[in-house]
């Protein structure tokens, strides 16, 4: 997708529809109100071609975006120097990424891809695959710059 044709998807900026009667999670998790707008903006910049192949055409529009969304927010918030640590956990049968700050703040921009709440206390800190933003994250950052 060319950046010039990109249009933010505000429909998924805050909520996703329930995907089953068991679904208890329909919004992202951000325990720091100051970061909520950034999370909404990042979510609105997510699109199908940013997902890995296994998640393409998934009915939930944020499924498969946990890595790129968390990575983008990590870099936008100052990363390790600002106290952020990428976290990973297996949840509902697959890997999941989110952020945790040294002060205990949790940001999970795609928590609503799951039916059940993520047990954040069971996650483990680890790094992203690259020290600089990945190509997918660079694309999201470029999109953010167009809506700023």
Secondary structure, 3 states (H helix, E strand, C coil): CCHHHCCCCHHHCCECCCCCCCCCCCECEECCHHHHHHHHHHHHCCCHHHCCHHHCCCCCCCCCCHHHHHHHHHHHCCHHHHCEEEEEEEECCEEEEEEEECCCCEEECCHHHCCCCCCHHHCEECCCCCCCCCHHHHHHHHHHHHHC
